[in-house]
Amino acid sequence: MIAPPWSVEEQDACFVARDHNGQQLAYVYFENEPGRRSAAKLLTKDEAPRIASNIAKLPELLSRRGEVRWGAAEAFRPRLVEILNDEQDYDDGAENNRG
């Protein structure tokens, strides 16, 4: 079972999503300097916490959809990718509607 709450912790060059036991689930790296960010294909410091935050919301999102039956982290990776892609599509649509 995926037990909430999950949290996000800021570190020097990344945000870490952790489960309720403190286990690191994801490191979302960022770079402030544009040239280095582009070369390394990293996120900005504004983008990284949004992604980490969305990862930390997974238990809540999955419980709303009735999908909290997975035990191992490996089991929910495909669904994680799908949820994050849905979130990104939503964010892109919102940005396109602003301009």
C-alpha positions as CSV (number, residue, x, y, z in Angstrom):
1,M,0.0,0.0,0.0
2,I,1.2,3.5,-0.7
3,A,0.8,5.3,2.6
4,P,0.6,9.1,2.8
5,P,2.0,11.6,3.6
6,W,4.8,12.0,1.2
7,S,7.0,15.1,1.4
8,V,9.4,17.2,-0.6
9,E,12.8,18.4,0.8
10,E,14.9,21.1,-0.9
11,Q,18.6,20.4,-1.2
12,D,21.4,22.3,-2.9
13,A,20.8,21.2,-6.5
14,C,17.6,19.2,-6.3
15,F,14.3,18.5,-4.6
16,V,13.8,15.1,-3.0
17,A,10.4,13.4,-2.8
18,R,10.2,11.1,0.3
19,D,7.6,8.6,1.4
20,H,6.1,8.5,4.9
21,N,9.1,6.5,6.2
22,G,11.6,9.1,4.9
23,Q,12.7,6.8,2.0
24,Q,13.9,8.9,-1.0
25,L,11.6,8.1,-4.0
26,A,12.8,10.7,-6.5
27,Y,15.5,13.3,-6.9
28,V,14.4,16.2,-9.2
29,Y,17.5,18.2,-10.2
30,F,17.6,21.8,-11.2
31,E,20.2,24.4,-12.4
32,N,20.0,28.1,-12.0
33,E,22.5,29.1,-14.6
34,P,20.9,29.0,-18.1
35,G,23.9,27.8,-20.1
36,R,24.6,24.9,-17.7
37,R,20.9,24.1,-17.4
38,S,20.6,23.9,-21.2
39,A,23.7,21.8,-21.6
40,A,22.7,19.3,-18.9
41,K,18.9,19.5,-19.9
42,L,17.9,20.2,-16.3
43,L,14.9,22.0,-14.9
44,T,14.7,25.5,-13.6
45,K,14.5,26.0,-9.8
46,D,10.8,27.0,-10.3
47,E,10.0,23.8,-12.3
48,A,11.7,21.2,-10.1
49,P,9.6,21.7,-7.0
50,R,6.4,21.4,-9.0
51,I,7.5,18.0,-10.3
52,A,8.7,16.8,-6.9
53,S,5.4,18.1,-5.4
54,N,3.4,16.2,-7.9
55,I,5.3,13.0,-7.0
56,A,4.6,13.7,-3.3
57,K,0.8,14.0,-4.1
58,L,0.7,10.5,-5.7
59,P,-0.8,8.7,-2.6
60,E,-3.6,11.3,-2.5
61,L,-4.2,11.2,-6.3
62,L,-4.2,7.4,-6.5
63,S,-6.5,7.0,-3.5
64,R,-9.0,9.3,-5.2
65,R,-8.9,7.0,-8.2
66,G,-9.1,3.9,-6.1
67,E,-5.6,2.7,-7.2
68,V,-3.8,2.3,-3.9
69,R,-3.4,-1.4,-4.1
70,W,0.2,-1.6,-5.3
71,G,2.9,-2.7,-2.9
72,A,6.3,-2.3,-4.5
73,A,7.5,1.0,-6.1
74,E,8.2,-0.9,-9.3
75,A,4.6,-1.6,-9.7
76,F,3.5,2.0,-9.9
77,R,6.2,3.4,-12.2
78,P,4.1,3.2,-15.4
79,R,1.2,4.8,-13.7
80,L,3.4,7.5,-12.2
81,V,4.6,8.4,-15.7
82,E,1.1,8.5,-17.0
83,I,-0.1,10.8,-14.1
84,L,2.8,13.1,-14.5
85,N,2.3,13.3,-18.3
86,D,-1.4,14.1,-17.7
87,E,-0.3,16.8,-15.3
88,Q,2.2,18.2,-17.8
89,D,-0.5,18.2,-20.5
90,Y,-2.8,20.1,-18.2
91,D,-0.1,22.6,-17.4
92,D,0.8,23.1,-21.1
93,G,-2.8,23.6,-21.9
94,A,-3.2,26.2,-19.2
95,E,-0.2,28.1,-20.4
96,N,-1.3,28.0,-24.0
97,N,-4.7,29.4,-23.0
98,R,-3.1,32.4,-21.3
99,G,-1.4,33.8,-24.3
